C-alpha cells in the first residue's frame, strides 16, 4: 500500500472522527456569533419583541418566544451532527467490518 493510499484510507478517516466534534462546535458557534447574523437576526427580533411588548404590555411572552426561536435554531444546527456522528462512530465501523 502506498503512503498516499494509506493516508486516505486509514489516517484521514481516524483523524476526521476525532476532529469532527470540535469542528462542528466551532461551526455552530461561528454561525451564532457571526456579526451579520447577529445584526440581522438578534437586533431585528429583539426590536420586534420590544415593539410588541410596548404595544401589548406582554414583554415577557415576546422574550420567551425569542428564546424558543434561538433554541430551535441551535437544535436544527445540531441535528445533522448527530446523524454524521452516528454514521462515523467507532461501533458502527466495527459492525460494518463484521458483515
Residue pairs with C-beta under 8 A, 6 or more apart in sequence:
1 9
13 88
16 88
17 88
17 89
17 90
20 81
20 84
20 85
20 88
21 85
24 78
24 81
24 84
27 77
28 74
28 77
28 78
31 37
31 77
32 74
45 66
45 69
46 66
48 62
49 59
49 62
49 63
49 65
49 66
50 59
50 62
52 58
52 59
52 62
53 59
53 60
53 62
53 63
86 92
